[in-house]
Each structure stands twice: as C-alpha cells, then as structure tokens.
Amino acid sequence: MPPCRSGRARGVGGPLAVAARASGTARHQGGRHDEDPDGGYYDWDVSFLGANQDAVLAAADIGIDAKDALTFDIGAIAPSMAAHAAKQARRRVGDRTGYTQAERAAAAPGRS
C-alpha cells in the first residue's frame, strides 16, 4: 500500500478525519467557517478518529476540539463506527456535543 503524506501506510494506525459541511449557517458553533461562492458560510463539522493512539492529543495539535476526537482500538471498529454514527445523528438534529463517555469506553476498551 503506498504511503500517505505523513509517510505511514494508509489504513495502518493512522488517523481518520471526517468533515461534514452544512451550508447556510452564518454563526460559529464550534466548527470552522469558510465563505461559499454565494457569499454565505459553510459550517464545517470535523471528527478525528485515531486508532491505537491518543486521538485527543493528536487532534489538539491540528486545532480540533477534544470533544470531536475519538481514540479507538483496532479490535473495536464496530463500536467505534457506531459511536461516530451516533455523534453524527446528534449533529443532524442540532446537538453539538461530542462523543459521550460511554461511546469512548466502547471504542477503546481497557483505556482509562
């Protein structure tokens, strides 16, 4: 598998950053804003998922809020994706909270 820009092979313990865009909002709610071509704003919703690493620390290094970062163990992919799907479902109804403690515990069993 070819390396990505960081030099790591893709999909091998590297982070996954997921960004979703909702256009038409003009106020900042914890995401990043960029102007769209029509003069409005895109409100970026970024999630940072990191396998077998401290995703919260890595996300902070690039300006992503801790609430939007999820550390997961490679053996717990299904609960990690369920946690991400639950967070995205909350966002779609306007809930801007991040991952819950229960979701974090399921995604990285054995971590404190």
Stockholm file with secondary structure:
# STOCKHOLM 1.0

chainA/1-112         MPPCRSGRARGVGGPLAVAARASGTARHQGGRHDEDPDGGYYDWDVSFLGANQDAVLAAADIGIDAKDALTFDIGAIAPSMAAHAAKQARRRVGDRTGYTQAERAAAAPGRS
#=GR chainA/1-112 SS CCBCTTSSBTTSSCEEEEEEEEETCCSCSSSEEEECTTSCEEEEEEEEEEETSCHHHHHHHTTCCGGGEEEECGGGHHHHHHHHHHHHHHHHTTCCCCCCHHHHHHHSTTCC
#=GC SS_cons         CCBCTTSSBTTSSCEEEEEEEEETCCSCSSSEEEECTTSCEEEEEEEEEEETSCHHHHHHHTTCCGGGEEEECGGGHHHHHHHHHHHHHHHHTTCCCCCCHHHHHHHSTTCC
//
